[in-house]
């Protein structure tokens, strides 16, 4: 039986399923609250209860078609660093959230130069491979053997890597050397951060 879900329930369901695919367990209410920007965890709980009553949170009973996306090491969100090309593991990700005929990979973010663009140290970045990037795209750039995540702008005809950070140590970088765009960050998956007393 197919149940109708509200747009808000669908958002909660998609965030929960993506987290489950990455971590193998359901996220906490506070994780979903932070991910979707709810003011109160009780709003998330309300949607989760409704989804559970419809049987939609039992992902083993309601398997989603997924694609195994390789996790290819770390990428700097700070000074550029070596991108490891060897695959650490594969992460199943909902097929419906991936563009057809596009190739994807995950990278782990390292550093704080994109924290005001929603990317924190330790986040998983779902990268769609493309050499084309828009002005507001968070991109992965390869400079020699180094890769980094930034915005790409052009100033006075020169390409410039631009951070989006609360840390004043992170500065723009004019690219005088050859570089290539590896892809665009389509999704940022936050690992659950638990507060220990």
PyMOL commands that set and color helices and strands:
alter all, ss='L'
color gray80, all
select helices_A, chain A and resi 7-23+29-36+41-53+95-97+115-117
alter helices_A, ss='H'
color red, helices_A
select strands_A, chain A and resi 66-76+81-82+89-94+104-110+124-129+139-143+146-155+158-162+173-174+180-189
alter strands_A, ss='S'
color yellow, strands_A
deselect
rebuild
show_as cartoon
